[in-house]
Amino acid sequence: MNRVLDNPLYYLDNFELVLRWISERYDDLLAQDERDFLAAYQTLPQASRALLVRMVMRKGTLFRASKLVYAEIGNTHEAALPLAQLGLIAADPLLSLEELFELLQKPEITEVFQLTPAQRQLRKAEQLAALQPQYDSPQHYSSWWGGSTDHCYRNLIQPLCDRLRLIFFGNFYQDWTEFVLSDLGIYQYEKVDFSPAARSFRNRRDIDDFLALHQCYERFNAGEDYASVIADLPTCAEDHEWLRSRRHKFLFQIAQHLEKQQDWPAAYQLYADSQYPGARARAIRVLEKDGRSGPAYALLQQAMQAPESAAERQQLLRMAPRLARAVGQPKPAPVAQPQPARVDLQLSPPAEATYVELVVRDHLHQDEAPVYYVENALINSLFGLLCWEAIFSPIAGAFFHPYHRAPADLHSADFRQRRSSQFEAALGQLEDGRYRATILANYSAKAGIQSPFVYWEALNEELLQLALSCIPPLHLRRAFERILDDVKANRSGFPDLIQFWPAEQRYTMIEVKGPGDRLQDNQLRWIAYCAEHGMPVAVCYLQWAQ
């Protein structure tokens, strides 16, 4: 039987695995309150530990005993008493009227406040608004509802446990459900032989900087004035690229908000301060919007000398003629772009609503020339399967717990450089034909394991065999090289369809555009790249027959 179903205390085992992991690897980084908690936790009876973990893993920090009934814990209030004695939870806590309303159901609210028949008909939010003027001070749960036989608890250590979760995962987007999904077999992870010394954070400052960045992000999203948020942003250590990248991304996001508010000077300053990809192009655009064409043109000229990426170059070329005209400079010569083949189709509308890509796929499909809807899935998956060992190399700082879906430095500028020998070994197989066996072997051996590149649900043996037979290894190498040039930007934008001619061992990628649709920037870049390198690509424009 599955461990989650067989062991009712699976969640406690998972939580305690994290505590042991942190105690063994991060003891020198822990704050005093974290050490005190780890020590106090060990003294608790099992039922109390289990109850605490149930609270930690549930939403919110306020709970009623009647909502915390678990067979493996037994009497909830008895299990809660040791937690209250150690100050880990508050029994019978002070509650505001709003917090009380979150805990109670409408019939209970009627009983507690002796609502009139008219008040009972109101929505819960309206009842709260009606009662607020009379009850503006917090009271203990037992004072609010003296006749209740229930108990109320407030979890006092949720922020501390969130910090411990951060130290273990190195992020806030993974949570306690990660363990359950792994135990159930829904998520499988590659087993990476990383060093016992591998850690998500190097020192306490890194942890505190991450928490400060996260708090600033939460405050900004809650609507707090951006200036006060920026004033509290941590500087982050110069040699911690990952944290500094998060900081620059946050500055970029605030600048985007200010740009939407048409606060051009403030938006420009933050774009100028941010080193996040795309910030320089947005700074030029904001200067232009602010009527400062001279500085915008000067910054554009500087950027054109060394574009940060193909995406930035694309934006710069688009702005250049307009800015040159604004400052009285000659219009730059247009840059010739290789043109893909064009296919124009006029088809009857489908009987039922569906994606235009599927309509075109079904129309073009032939037994001797099958068509697949693959979009970003196929080429990324072929890359991920061929380069599996390189991607999951135990590089320092890339892996530090057993639940990684991708290396922690996947989007770092030096992602490829740090694994250059491993990637060269993998791509070298495209020269001597070994790549086919490697891709098929990894497709079988690694089936279902989490990967940042492999789309398991989109793959099957037939599609892989067709791709390996019809796509020349040189074309695969070109595509894989471009993915590695900028992993974050170049994993998307691939054409929607691919058609194979197995008898002729050839293929064509096809981007589909329905009525009124147009090519997106990342699609334009991939199409231009394919056309430039002789990789067959076409754009199909679909119109509905009237």
Contacts in CASP RR format, 6 or more apart in sequence:
PFRMAT RR
TARGET T0000
AUTHOR 0000-0000-0000
METHOD contacts of the structure
MODEL  1
MNRVLDNPLYYLDNFELVLRWISERYDDLLAQDERDFLAAYQTLPQASRA
LLVRMVMRKGTLFRASKLVYAEIGNTHEAALPLAQLGLIAADPLLSLEEL
FELLQKPEITEVFQLTPAQRQLRKAEQLAALQPQYDSPQHYSSWWGGSTD
HCYRNLIQPLCDRLRLIFFGNFYQDWTEFVLSDLGIYQYEKVDFSPAARS
FRNRRDIDDFLALHQCYERFNAGEDYASVIADLPTCAEDHEWLRSRRHKF
LFQIAQHLEKQQDWPAAYQLYADSQYPGARARAIRVLEKDGRSGPAYALL
QQAMQAPESAAERQQLLRMAPRLARAVGQPKPAPVAQPQPARVDLQLSPP
AEATYVELVVRDHLHQDEAPVYYVENALINSLFGLLCWEAIFSPIAGAFF
HPYHRAPADLHSADFRQRRSSQFEAALGQLEDGRYRATILANYSAKAGIQ
SPFVYWEALNEELLQLALSCIPPLHLRRAFERILDDVKANRSGFPDLIQF
WPAEQRYTMIEVKGPGDRLQDNQLRWIAYCAEHGMPVAVCYLQWAQ
2 183 0 8 1.000
2 184 0 8 1.000
2 185 0 8 1.000
3 10 0 8 1.000
3 183 0 8 1.000
4 10 0 8 1.000
4 180 0 8 1.000
4 183 0 8 1.000
4 184 0 8 1.000
7 13 0 8 1.000
8 70 0 8 1.000
8 71 0 8 1.000
8 72 0 8 1.000
9 46 0 8 1.000
9 50 0 8 1.000
9 72 0 8 1.000
10 179 0 8 1.000
10 180 0 8 1.000
10 183 0 8 1.000
11 50 0 8 1.000
11 53 0 8 1.000
11 54 0 8 1.000
11 57 0 8 1.000
11 176 0 8 1.000
11 179 0 8 1.000
11 180 0 8 1.000
12 46 0 8 1.000
12 49 0 8 1.000
12 50 0 8 1.000
12 53 0 8 1.000
14 176 0 8 1.000
14 179 0 8 1.000
14 180 0 8 1.000
14 183 0 8 1.000
15 53 0 8 1.000
15 56 0 8 1.000
15 57 0 8 1.000
15 176 0 8 1.000
16 49 0 8 1.000
17 179 0 8 1.000
18 164 0 8 1.000
18 165 0 8 1.000
18 168 0 8 1.000
19 38 0 8 1.000
19 41 0 8 1.000
19 164 0 8 1.000
21 168 0 8 1.000
21 401 0 8 1.000
22 30 0 8 1.000
22 38 0 8 1.000
22 164 0 8 1.000
22 167 0 8 1.000
22 168 0 8 1.000
23 38 0 8 1.000
24 196 0 8 1.000
25 196 0 8 1.000
25 197 0 8 1.000
25 199 0 8 1.000
26 167 0 8 1.000
26 199 0 8 1.000
26 201 0 8 1.000
27 35 0 8 1.000
29 167 0 8 1.000
29 199 0 8 1.000
29 201 0 8 1.000
29 203 0 8 1.000
29 204 0 8 1.000
29 207 0 8 1.000
30 38 0 8 1.000
31 204 0 8 1.000
33 160 0 8 1.000
34 160 0 8 1.000
34 163 0 8 1.000
34 164 0 8 1.000
37 88 0 8 1.000
37 157 0 8 1.000
37 160 0 8 1.000
40 86 0 8 1.000
40 88 0 8 1.000
41 49 0 8 1.000
41 52 0 8 1.000
43 86 0 8 1.000
44 52 0 8 1.000
44 82 0 8 1.000
44 83 0 8 1.000
44 86 0 8 1.000
45 79 0 8 1.000
45 82 0 8 1.000
47 73 0 8 1.000
47 74 0 8 1.000
47 78 0 8 1.000
47 79 0 8 1.000
48 79 0 8 1.000
48 80 0 8 1.000
48 81 0 8 1.000
48 82 0 8 1.000
48 83 0 8 1.000
50 70 0 8 1.000
50 72 0 8 1.000
50 73 0 8 1.000
50 79 0 8 1.000
51 68 0 8 1.000
51 70 0 8 1.000
51 73 0 8 1.000
51 76 0 8 1.000
51 79 0 8 1.000
51 80 0 8 1.000
51 83 0 8 1.000
52 83 0 8 1.000
52 88 0 8 1.000
52 89 0 8 1.000
52 155 0 8 1.000
52 157 0 8 1.000
54 68 0 8 1.000
54 70 0 8 1.000
54 73 0 8 1.000
55 61 0 8 1.000
55 63 0 8 1.000
55 68 0 8 1.000
55 89 0 8 1.000
55 153 0 8 1.000
55 155 0 8 1.000
55 158 0 8 1.000
56 155 0 8 1.000
56 157 0 8 1.000
56 158 0 8 1.000
56 161 0 8 1.000
56 176 0 8 1.000
57 176 0 8 1.000
60 155 0 8 1.000
60 158 0 8 1.000
61 154 0 8 1.000
61 155 0 8 1.000
61 156 0 8 1.000
61 158 0 8 1.000
62 93 0 8 1.000
62 95 0 8 1.000
62 99 0 8 1.000
62 102 0 8 1.000
62 103 0 8 1.000
62 152 0 8 1.000
62 153 0 8 1.000
62 154 0 8 1.000
62 155 0 8 1.000
63 152 0 8 1.000
63 153 0 8 1.000
63 154 0 8 1.000
63 155 0 8 1.000
64 103 0 8 1.000
64 150 0 8 1.000
64 151 0 8 1.000
64 152 0 8 1.000
64 153 0 8 1.000
65 76 0 8 1.000
65 77 0 8 1.000
65 80 0 8 1.000
65 150 0 8 1.000
65 151 0 8 1.000
65 152 0 8 1.000
65 153 0 8 1.000
66 150 0 8 1.000
68 76 0 8 1.000
68 153 0 8 1.000
69 76 0 8 1.000
70 76 0 8 1.000
73 79 0 8 1.000
76 151 0 8 1.000
77 151 0 8 1.000
80 89 0 8 1.000
80 91 0 8 1.000
80 151 0 8 1.000
80 153 0 8 1.000
81 91 0 8 1.000
83 89 0 8 1.000
83 153 0 8 1.000
84 90 0 8 1.000
84 91 0 8 1.000
84 153 0 8 1.000
87 156 0 8 1.000
88 155 0 8 1.000
88 156 0 8 1.000
88 157 0 8 1.000
89 153 0 8 1.000
89 154 0 8 1.000
89 155 0 8 1.000
89 156 0 8 1.000
89 157 0 8 1.000
90 153 0 8 1.000
90 154 0 8 1.000
90 156 0 8 1.000
91 151 0 8 1.000
91 152 0 8 1.000
91 153 0 8 1.000
92 140 0 8 1.000
92 141 0 8 1.000
92 142 0 8 1.000
92 151 0 8 1.000
92 152 0 8 1.000
93 140 0 8 1.000
93 141 0 8 1.000
93 152 0 8 1.000
93 153 0 8 1.000
93 154 0 8 1.000
94 138 0 8 1.000
94 139 0 8 1.000
94 140 0 8 1.000
95 103 0 8 1.000
95 138 0 8 1.000
95 139 0 8 1.000
95 140 0 8 1.000
95 141 0 8 1.000
95 144 0 8 1.000
95 152 0 8 1.000
96 138 0 8 1.000
97 128 0 8 1.000
97 131 0 8 1.000
97 132 0 8 1.000
97 135 0 8 1.000
97 136 0 8 1.000
98 128 0 8 1.000
99 138 0 8 1.000
100 112 0 8 1.000
100 141 0 8 1.000
100 144 0 8 1.000
101 109 0 8 1.000
101 124 0 8 1.000
101 127 0 8 1.000
101 128 0 8 1.000
103 141 0 8 1.000
103 152 0 8 1.000
104 112 0 8 1.000
104 145 0 8 1.000
106 120 0 8 1.000
106 124 0 8 1.000
106 127 0 8 1.000
108 145 0 8 1.000
109 115 0 8 1.000
109 124 0 8 1.000
109 127 0 8 1.000
110 119 0 8 1.000
110 120 0 8 1.000
111 145 0 8 1.000
112 144 0 8 1.000
112 145 0 8 1.000
113 131 0 8 1.000
115 127 0 8 1.000
119 127 0 8 1.000
119 130 0 8 1.000
122 130 0 8 1.000
141 148 0 8 1.000
141 151 0 8 1.000
141 152 0 8 1.000
142 148 0 8 1.000
162 172 0 8 1.000
163 207 0 8 1.000
163 211 0 8 1.000
165 172 0 8 1.000
165 174 0 8 1.000
165 175 0 8 1.000
165 176 0 8 1.000
166 172 0 8 1.000
166 207 0 8 1.000
166 210 0 8 1.000
166 211 0 8 1.000
167 200 0 8 1.000
167 201 0 8 1.000
167 207 0 8 1.000
168 200 0 8 1.000
168 401 0 8 1.000
169 178 0 8 1.000
169 200 0 8 1.000
169 401 0 8 1.000
169 403 0 8 1.000
170 200 0 8 1.000
170 201 0 8 1.000
170 210 0 8 1.000
170 400 0 8 1.000
170 401 0 8 1.000
170 408 0 8 1.000
172 214 0 8 1.000
174 403 0 8 1.000
178 187 0 8 1.000
178 403 0 8 1.000
179 403 0 8 1.000
181 187 0 8 1.000
182 188 0 8 1.000
182 189 0 8 1.000
182 403 0 8 1.000
187 403 0 8 1.000
187 405 0 8 1.000
187 450 0 8 1.000
188 448 0 8 1.000
188 449 0 8 1.000
188 450 0 8 1.000
189 402 0 8 1.000
189 403 0 8 1.000
189 404 0 8 1.000
189 405 0 8 1.000
189 449 0 8 1.000
189 450 0 8 1.000
190 392 0 8 1.000
190 404 0 8 1.000
190 446 0 8 1.000
190 449 0 8 1.000
190 450 0 8 1.000
190 451 0 8 1.000
191 402 0 8 1.000
192 392 0 8 1.000
192 394 0 8 1.000
192 399 0 8 1.000
192 404 0 8 1.000
193 394 0 8 1.000
194 394 0 8 1.000
194 398 0 8 1.000
194 399 0 8 1.000
194 400 0 8 1.000
195 394 0 8 1.000
195 396 0 8 1.000
198 394 0 8 1.000
198 396 0 8 1.000
198 397 0 8 1.000
198 399 0 8 1.000
198 400 0 8 1.000
199 397 0 8 1.000
199 400 0 8 1.000
200 400 0 8 1.000
200 401 0 8 1.000
200 408 0 8 1.000
201 207 0 8 1.000
201 210 0 8 1.000
202 240 0 8 1.000
205 237 0 8 1.000
206 237 0 8 1.000
206 240 0 8 1.000
206 243 0 8 1.000
208 234 0 8 1.000
209 234 0 8 1.000
209 236 0 8 1.000
209 237 0 8 1.000
209 240 0 8 1.000
209 243 0 8 1.000
210 243 0 8 1.000
210 246 0 8 1.000
212 232 0 8 1.000
212 233 0 8 1.000
212 234 0 8 1.000
213 233 0 8 1.000
213 234 0 8 1.000
213 236 0 8 1.000
213 243 0 8 1.000
213 246 0 8 1.000
213 247 0 8 1.000
213 250 0 8 1.000
215 232 0 8 1.000
216 229 0 8 1.000
216 230 0 8 1.000
216 232 0 8 1.000
216 233 0 8 1.000
216 250 0 8 1.000
217 250 0 8 1.000
219 228 0 8 1.000
219 229 0 8 1.000
220 226 0 8 1.000
220 229 0 8 1.000
220 250 0 8 1.000
220 253 0 8 1.000
220 254 0 8 1.000
220 257 0 8 1.000
226 254 0 8 1.000
226 257 0 8 1.000
226 258 0 8 1.000
226 266 0 8 1.000
229 254 0 8 1.000
230 251 0 8 1.000
230 254 0 8 1.000
230 270 0 8 1.000
233 247 0 8 1.000
233 250 0 8 1.000
233 251 0 8 1.000
234 247 0 8 1.000
236 243 0 8 1.000
236 244 0 8 1.000
236 246 0 8 1.000
236 247 0 8 1.000
237 243 0 8 1.000
237 244 0 8 1.000
238 244 0 8 1.000
241 412 0 8 1.000
241 413 0 8 1.000
242 408 0 8 1.000
242 409 0 8 1.000
242 412 0 8 1.000
244 275 0 8 1.000
245 276 0 8 1.000
245 411 0 8 1.000
245 412 0 8 1.000
248 274 0 8 1.000
248 275 0 8 1.000
248 276 0 8 1.000
248 279 0 8 1.000
249 274 0 8 1.000
249 276 0 8 1.000
251 270 0 8 1.000
251 271 0 8 1.000
251 273 0 8 1.000
251 274 0 8 1.000
251 276 0 8 1.000
251 279 0 8 1.000
252 270 0 8 1.000
252 271 0 8 1.000
252 274 0 8 1.000
252 276 0 8 1.000
252 278 0 8 1.000
252 279 0 8 1.000
252 282 0 8 1.000
254 270 0 8 1.000
255 266 0 8 1.000
255 267 0 8 1.000
255 268 0 8 1.000
255 270 0 8 1.000
255 271 0 8 1.000
255 274 0 8 1.000
255 279 0 8 1.000
255 282 0 8 1.000
255 286 0 8 1.000
256 267 0 8 1.000
256 282 0 8 1.000
258 266 0 8 1.000
258 267 0 8 1.000
258 270 0 8 1.000
259 267 0 8 1.000
259 282 0 8 1.000
259 286 0 8 1.000
259 289 0 8 1.000
261 267 0 8 1.000
262 289 0 8 1.000
264 286 0 8 1.000
264 287 0 8 1.000
264 289 0 8 1.000
264 290 0 8 1.000
265 290 0 8 1.000
267 282 0 8 1.000
267 286 0 8 1.000
268 283 0 8 1.000
268 286 0 8 1.000
268 287 0 8 1.000
268 290 0 8 1.000
271 279 0 8 1.000
271 280 0 8 1.000
271 282 0 8 1.000
271 283 0 8 1.000
271 286 0 8 1.000
272 279 0 8 1.000
272 283 0 8 1.000
277 308 0 8 1.000
277 309 0 8 1.000
277 311 0 8 1.000
277 312 0 8 1.000
277 488 0 8 1.000
277 489 0 8 1.000
278 308 0 8 1.000
278 309 0 8 1.000
278 311 0 8 1.000
278 312 0 8 1.000
278 315 0 8 1.000
280 299 0 8 1.000
280 303 0 8 1.000
280 308 0 8 1.000
280 312 0 8 1.000
281 303 0 8 1.000
281 312 0 8 1.000
281 315 0 8 1.000
281 316 0 8 1.000
281 319 0 8 1.000
283 299 0 8 1.000
284 296 0 8 1.000
284 299 0 8 1.000
284 300 0 8 1.000
284 303 0 8 1.000
284 316 0 8 1.000
284 319 0 8 1.000
284 323 0 8 1.000
285 296 0 8 1.000
285 319 0 8 1.000
287 293 0 8 1.000
287 294 0 8 1.000
287 295 0 8 1.000
287 296 0 8 1.000
287 299 0 8 1.000
288 296 0 8 1.000
288 319 0 8 1.000
288 322 0 8 1.000
288 323 0 8 1.000
288 326 0 8 1.000
293 323 0 8 1.000
293 326 0 8 1.000
293 327 0 8 1.000
294 323 0 8 1.000
294 326 0 8 1.000
294 327 0 8 1.000
296 319 0 8 1.000
296 323 0 8 1.000
296 326 0 8 1.000
297 323 0 8 1.000
297 324 0 8 1.000
297 326 0 8 1.000
297 327 0 8 1.000
297 329 0 8 1.000
300 316 0 8 1.000
300 319 0 8 1.000
300 320 0 8 1.000
300 323 0 8 1.000
303 312 0 8 1.000
303 316 0 8 1.000
304 313 0 8 1.000
304 316 0 8 1.000
304 320 0 8 1.000
307 313 0 8 1.000
307 316 0 8 1.000
309 486 0 8 1.000
309 489 0 8 1.000
310 485 0 8 1.000
310 486 0 8 1.000
310 489 0 8 1.000
310 525 0 8 1.000
310 529 0 8 1.000
311 486 0 8 1.000
311 489 0 8 1.000
311 521 0 8 1.000
311 522 0 8 1.000
311 525 0 8 1.000
314 521 0 8 1.000
314 524 0 8 1.000
314 525 0 8 1.000
315 521 0 8 1.000
317 335 0 8 1.000
320 332 0 8 1.000
321 331 0 8 1.000
321 332 0 8 1.000
324 330 0 8 1.000
324 331 0 8 1.000
324 332 0 8 1.000
325 331 0 8 1.000
337 528 0 8 1.000
337 531 0 8 1.000
338 528 0 8 1.000
338 531 0 8 1.000
338 532 0 8 1.000
339 531 0 8 1.000
340 511 0 8 1.000
340 527 0 8 1.000
340 530 0 8 1.000
340 531 0 8 1.000
340 537 0 8 1.000
340 538 0 8 1.000
340 539 0 8 1.000
341 508 0 8 1.000
341 536 0 8 1.000
341 537 0 8 1.000
341 538 0 8 1.000
341 539 0 8 1.000
342 538 0 8 1.000
342 539 0 8 1.000
342 541 0 8 1.000
343 510 0 8 1.000
343 538 0 8 1.000
343 539 0 8 1.000
343 540 0 8 1.000
343 541 0 8 1.000
344 540 0 8 1.000
344 541 0 8 1.000
344 543 0 8 1.000
345 360 0 8 1.000
345 363 0 8 1.000
345 540 0 8 1.000
345 541 0 8 1.000
345 542 0 8 1.000
345 543 0 8 1.000
346 542 0 8 1.000
346 543 0 8 1.000
346 544 0 8 1.000
346 545 0 8 1.000
347 359 0 8 1.000
347 360 0 8 1.000
347 363 0 8 1.000
347 542 0 8 1.000
347 543 0 8 1.000
347 544 0 8 1.000
347 545 0 8 1.000
348 544 0 8 1.000
348 545 0 8 1.000
349 544 0 8 1.000
349 545 0 8 1.000
350 359 0 8 1.000
356 512 0 8 1.000
356 513 0 8 1.000
356 514 0 8 1.000
356 517 0 8 1.000
356 542 0 8 1.000
357 373 0 8 1.000
357 375 0 8 1.000
357 496 0 8 1.000
357 497 0 8 1.000
357 512 0 8 1.000
358 373 0 8 1.000
359 542 0 8 1.000
360 496 0 8 1.000
360 497 0 8 1.000
360 510 0 8 1.000
360 512 0 8 1.000
360 540 0 8 1.000
360 542 0 8 1.000
361 371 0 8 1.000
361 372 0 8 1.000
361 373 0 8 1.000
361 497 0 8 1.000
362 371 0 8 1.000
364 371 0 8 1.000
364 497 0 8 1.000
364 499 0 8 1.000
364 510 0 8 1.000
365 371 0 8 1.000
368 501 0 8 1.000
368 502 0 8 1.000
368 503 0 8 1.000
369 499 0 8 1.000
369 500 0 8 1.000
369 501 0 8 1.000
370 466 0 8 1.000
370 499 0 8 1.000
370 500 0 8 1.000
371 497 0 8 1.000
371 498 0 8 1.000
371 499 0 8 1.000
371 500 0 8 1.000
371 510 0 8 1.000
372 378 0 8 1.000
372 463 0 8 1.000
372 466 0 8 1.000
372 497 0 8 1.000
372 498 0 8 1.000
372 499 0 8 1.000
372 500 0 8 1.000
373 496 0 8 1.000
373 497 0 8 1.000
374 458 0 8 1.000
374 463 0 8 1.000
374 494 0 8 1.000
374 496 0 8 1.000
374 497 0 8 1.000
374 498 0 8 1.000
375 493 0 8 1.000
375 494 0 8 1.000
375 495 0 8 1.000
375 496 0 8 1.000
376 455 0 8 1.000
376 491 0 8 1.000
376 492 0 8 1.000
376 493 0 8 1.000
376 494 0 8 1.000
377 455 0 8 1.000
377 458 0 8 1.000
377 459 0 8 1.000
378 455 0 8 1.000
378 458 0 8 1.000
378 459 0 8 1.000
378 463 0 8 1.000
378 467 0 8 1.000
378 494 0 8 1.000
378 498 0 8 1.000
379 476 0 8 1.000
379 479 0 8 1.000
379 480 0 8 1.000
379 483 0 8 1.000
379 494 0 8 1.000
380 453 0 8 1.000
380 454 0 8 1.000
380 455 0 8 1.000
380 483 0 8 1.000
380 491 0 8 1.000
380 494 0 8 1.000
381 453 0 8 1.000
381 454 0 8 1.000
381 455 0 8 1.000
381 458 0 8 1.000
381 459 0 8 1.000
382 439 0 8 1.000
382 464 0 8 1.000
382 467 0 8 1.000
382 476 0 8 1.000
382 480 0 8 1.000
383 453 0 8 1.000
383 479 0 8 1.000
383 480 0 8 1.000
383 483 0 8 1.000
384 391 0 8 1.000
384 442 0 8 1.000
384 451 0 8 1.000
384 453 0 8 1.000
384 454 0 8 1.000
385 438 0 8 1.000
385 439 0 8 1.000
385 442 0 8 1.000
385 443 0 8 1.000
385 446 0 8 1.000
385 454 0 8 1.000
386 426 0 8 1.000
386 427 0 8 1.000
386 429 0 8 1.000
386 430 0 8 1.000
386 435 0 8 1.000
386 438 0 8 1.000
386 439 0 8 1.000
386 442 0 8 1.000
386 476 0 8 1.000
386 480 0 8 1.000
387 422 0 8 1.000
387 423 0 8 1.000
387 426 0 8 1.000
387 427 0 8 1.000
387 453 0 8 1.000
387 480 0 8 1.000
388 442 0 8 1.000
388 446 0 8 1.000
388 451 0 8 1.000
389 422 0 8 1.000
389 426 0 8 1.000
390 419 0 8 1.000
390 422 0 8 1.000
390 423 0 8 1.000
390 425 0 8 1.000
390 426 0 8 1.000
391 406 0 8 1.000
391 407 0 8 1.000
391 419 0 8 1.000
391 451 0 8 1.000
391 452 0 8 1.000
391 453 0 8 1.000
392 399 0 8 1.000
392 407 0 8 1.000
393 419 0 8 1.000
393 422 0 8 1.000
395 407 0 8 1.000
395 409 0 8 1.000
395 418 0 8 1.000
395 419 0 8 1.000
397 408 0 8 1.000
397 409 0 8 1.000
398 404 0 8 1.000
398 407 0 8 1.000
398 408 0 8 1.000
398 409 0 8 1.000
398 418 0 8 1.000
399 407 0 8 1.000
399 408 0 8 1.000
400 408 0 8 1.000
404 450 0 8 1.000
405 450 0 8 1.000
405 451 0 8 1.000
405 452 0 8 1.000
406 450 0 8 1.000
406 451 0 8 1.000
406 452 0 8 1.000
407 415 0 8 1.000
407 452 0 8 1.000
409 415 0 8 1.000
409 418 0 8 1.000
410 452 0 8 1.000
410 487 0 8 1.000
410 488 0 8 1.000
411 487 0 8 1.000
411 488 0 8 1.000
412 418 0 8 1.000
415 484 0 8 1.000
415 487 0 8 1.000
416 423 0 8 1.000
416 484 0 8 1.000
416 485 0 8 1.000
416 487 0 8 1.000
423 484 0 8 1.000
426 438 0 8 1.000
427 477 0 8 1.000
427 480 0 8 1.000
427 481 0 8 1.000
428 435 0 8 1.000
429 435 0 8 1.000
429 438 0 8 1.000
430 473 0 8 1.000
430 474 0 8 1.000
430 476 0 8 1.000
430 477 0 8 1.000
430 480 0 8 1.000
431 473 0 8 1.000
433 473 0 8 1.000
435 468 0 8 1.000
435 473 0 8 1.000
435 476 0 8 1.000
436 468 0 8 1.000
439 464 0 8 1.000
439 468 0 8 1.000
440 464 0 8 1.000
440 468 0 8 1.000
443 459 0 8 1.000
443 461 0 8 1.000
443 464 0 8 1.000
446 454 0 8 1.000
447 456 0 8 1.000
448 456 0 8 1.000
452 491 0 8 1.000
453 483 0 8 1.000
453 491 0 8 1.000
466 500 0 8 1.000
466 502 0 8 1.000
467 498 0 8 1.000
467 500 0 8 1.000
467 507 0 8 1.000
469 500 0 8 1.000
469 502 0 8 1.000
469 505 0 8 1.000
470 500 0 8 1.000
470 501 0 8 1.000
470 502 0 8 1.000
470 505 0 8 1.000
470 506 0 8 1.000
470 507 0 8 1.000
471 507 0 8 1.000
475 533 0 8 1.000
475 534 0 8 1.000
475 535 0 8 1.000
478 529 0 8 1.000
478 533 0 8 1.000
478 535 0 8 1.000
479 535 0 8 1.000
482 490 0 8 1.000
482 526 0 8 1.000
482 529 0 8 1.000
483 490 0 8 1.000
483 491 0 8 1.000
489 522 0 8 1.000
490 522 0 8 1.000
490 526 0 8 1.000
492 522 0 8 1.000
493 520 0 8 1.000
493 522 0 8 1.000
493 523 0 8 1.000
493 525 0 8 1.000
493 526 0 8 1.000
494 509 0 8 1.000
494 526 0 8 1.000
495 509 0 8 1.000
495 510 0 8 1.000
495 511 0 8 1.000
495 523 0 8 1.000
495 526 0 8 1.000
495 527 0 8 1.000
495 530 0 8 1.000
495 537 0 8 1.000
496 510 0 8 1.000
496 511 0 8 1.000
496 512 0 8 1.000
497 509 0 8 1.000
497 510 0 8 1.000
497 511 0 8 1.000
497 512 0 8 1.000
497 540 0 8 1.000
498 507 0 8 1.000
498 508 0 8 1.000
498 509 0 8 1.000
498 510 0 8 1.000
499 507 0 8 1.000
499 508 0 8 1.000
499 510 0 8 1.000
500 506 0 8 1.000
500 507 0 8 1.000
501 507 0 8 1.000
506 536 0 8 1.000
507 536 0 8 1.000
508 536 0 8 1.000
508 537 0 8 1.000
508 538 0 8 1.000
509 530 0 8 1.000
509 535 0 8 1.000
509 536 0 8 1.000
509 537 0 8 1.000
509 538 0 8 1.000
510 537 0 8 1.000
510 538 0 8 1.000
510 539 0 8 1.000
510 540 0 8 1.000
511 519 0 8 1.000
511 523 0 8 1.000
511 527 0 8 1.000
511 537 0 8 1.000
511 538 0 8 1.000
511 539 0 8 1.000
511 540 0 8 1.000
512 540 0 8 1.000
512 542 0 8 1.000
513 519 0 8 1.000
513 539 0 8 1.000
513 540 0 8 1.000
513 541 0 8 1.000
513 542 0 8 1.000
514 541 0 8 1.000
514 542 0 8 1.000
514 543 0 8 1.000
515 542 0 8 1.000
515 543 0 8 1.000
515 544 0 8 1.000
519 527 0 8 1.000
519 539 0 8 1.000
527 537 0 8 1.000
527 539 0 8 1.000
529 535 0 8 1.000
530 536 0 8 1.000
530 537 0 8 1.000
531 537 0 8 1.000
END
